[in-house]
Amino acid sequence: MAKLADSRVLVFDCFGTIVDWESGVLAGLQPLLDANTATLSRERLLGVYHECEAAQQAATPGLSYDKLLAAIYTQLASKLNLRAPDAAESEAFGASVGVWPAFPDSVDALRRLSRHYKLVILSNVDRASFKKSNSGPLEGIPFDLVITAEDVGSYKPDLRNFQYMLSEVEKNFGVEKDQVVQTAQSQFHDHHPAKQMGIKSSWIVRPGSVMGNRDEVVYDWKFNTLGDMADALEAEVRRG
């Protein structure tokens, strides 16, 4: 079986893996619920959000993520039978991305993993939103390369995002596909397309997560948290 320590580059999904996007989305939807005095389950809210987001990403692959979120806010309200938000409310939802919280283990785990790997972001957000996260919840973690949907012109799970990433990783670090590990929570956005591309992957389960799940799970390594992955790597290195 391959060892974690044999790879040289970790490619991270950010929102859902490093940043707790489900909590961020739910917090962003709360003003809409409050305005309608509505109470809906976490599963219902996140299920409808994921459905609207995936459809909009496929329909408008060139739209930046903050604007995409603003665009689907009205769709969410309609599907949930809530009154339509105004433009300012939709824009506020789109702008909320940069303050979505990091998972408690993320910053420490990234620092530990950076001692062994190059750290690459392959995210569906836009550059401005990622910059806010990196300077805020992610405390300025110095990623070695940042690739966003804005750079590629399409959203994961589109294979073009992974092709673009592999090209940039080889150009910047001289590292080929067999030494790259896609590290992510979402089976839909990351693990299934990574498998199609022949890229090894580490599944960060984030127990209780709703979005991005699929009935069939694929992965090479599996950990509940990013901290657990860092622990496993350090144990491998100690054993030699």
N, C-alpha and C positions, 0 to 999 in steps of 0.2 A: 504493500500500500504506500502511496506517495506520502511524503512528510510535508508538513506546513513549511518547515525551515528550508526546503529545497526550492521554494519559489522566491522571486525577487521583487515582485510588484503586487500590491493589493489594490484592486479597483473597487471603490465603494459607491454603492448607492448612498445618498445622503439622507433623504427624507423618508423615514420608515425604518432605517437601519441605524443611523447616527443621531438623527433628530426625530423626536417623537411626533411625527406628522399627524397621527390620529388624534392625539390630545390637542394639537394645534388646530386641526380642522374643527374639532368639536367646540373649542373655545371661540373660533371664528364664527361658528353657526349660532352661538348662544344669543347674540342680539336679535337674530331673526326669530328664534324661538320665543324670546321674551316679548317681542313686539306682537306676537300672535298668542301669547299666553299658552304656548304649546309644550307638551312633554312627549318626546319620542325616544325610543330606545337607541342605545349606542349602535347596535347592529343595523337598525333601520337607517339611521343617519349616514353611517359610513358606507353602507351598501349602495345607497342612492348616490352619494358623493362619488364613489369609485366608478359607478356606471356612467354618470355625467362626465366625469373627467376623462375617462378612456375614450368615450365617443367624441368629445371635443378635441382631444389630442390627435385622433385619427383624421378628423375633419379639417383642422387648422394647424398642421404641423409646424408652421412658421410663426405662430403666435407665441409671444413670450409668456412665461408661466404666470406671472402676476396678472397679466391681462386675460389669460385663459381662465384663471380663477374668478375674476370679476365677471367674465362672460357666463360662467356656469352658475353663478349665485342665483340669478333669476330662474334658471332651469330647476335648480334644487327646490326653490320655493314652490314652483308649480307642481313638481312631482310629489312634494310633501303636503300639497293642498294648503299652502300658506300664502299670505298676501305678498305681492311682488315687492321686492326692495327697490329703493330709488338708486340712482347712479352713484351717489356718494357712499351709500351702504355697500354696494357691490365693489367699489374701488377700495374701500377699507378692508374688505375680506381679501382681496387680491394682495394688498400691501402687508397683510398679517404674516406672510410667509417668513420674513426675516426674524421674527421674534418667537417662532415656534420653539419649544424647549428641547434641549438635548437630553437624551437618556442619561441617567445618573452615572453610568459606567463609561460613557463614550469618550470624554476628554482624556481621562487617565489611560484607557485602553489604547487610544490613538497614539499617545506619547510613547507607550511601551512598544507598540507594534512598529513605530517609526525607527526604532533602533535596529531593526532587521530588514525592513522593506522600504521601497519607495511607495508613497501613498498617493493614489490618484482618485479624484472624484469624477464619476460619470453620472451626472444628475439630470433629471427632467426639469429642473428649475432654470430660470434665467440668471445671468451673471450678477446682476445687481442684487437680486434676492439672496443668492448664495453668499455674496460678499457681506451682506448684513448678518447672516447666520454665522459666518466665519469670524467676524469681528465681535459678535455678541455671544450667543449660547455656546459656540465652539471655541471661544477664548483665544482666537488667533492661532489655532493649530496650523503650522506651516505645511500645507499639502504641496507635494512636488509637482503636481499637474492638476489643473481643474478643467474639465470638459463639461459643458452644459448643453441642453437641447438647443439653446440659442446658437451655439457654435456649429452644431451639426445640421440644424434645420429640420429635425424630426425628433420624435419622442420615443423612448423605450416603450414597448419591446421591439421597435423597428430595428432590424439587424444593422442598418446603416450606422447607428450609434456605436455599436460594438466594433464594426469595421473601422470606423473613424478612430476609436480609442486604441485599437491594436496598432494602427498606423502611427499614431502619435507616441505611443509607448516605445515602439521600436526606434522611431526617429529621435526621441529625447533621451532614451536610456539604453538603447541597443539591446533591449529585452524582447524576446520573441514569445509567442502565445503560450508555449509550454511552461513558462515561468511566471504566468499571470494567474491570479486568483480573483474571480468576481466575488465580492463579499457583500451580501445583501439579505434583506428580509423577504422581499417580494418574489414569489415564484413566477407570477405573471410578468412583471417588468424585467426581471434579471436572470433568474435561474434557467427558465426554459429557453430563452434566446441564447444564453451563454452556452447551454448544452448544444444547441443547433450550430453554434460557431466553433465547438470543440474546445471551449475555455473551461478550465476547472472552476468550481465554485464552492464557497463556504456559506452555508445557510445560517443566518443569524435569526433565529425563530421569533424572538420577542414575543413570548407566550401571551396569548390573549389578543394578538393582532387580528384584525378583521380584513383589511384591504390587501389585495395582491395575492390572496391564497388561491390555490388550485387543488383539485382532487388528487392529481398525480404530483408528487413532490420529487424533485431531482436535485442532487447535490453530491459533492465529494466529501465535504466535512459538514458537521452540524453542531451548532452551539446555541444555547438559549440567549446569550448576550455576547457583545463584543468583548467584554471583560473576560468571559470564559474562553474565548478564542485566544486572547493575549496570554492567559494562564497556560493554555495548552502549548502554545509556541514556546514559552519560557521553559516548560517542563521538557520539551523536546531538545532544546538547546542544552539544558543541564545534563541530559542523558548522553548528549553527543551523537 
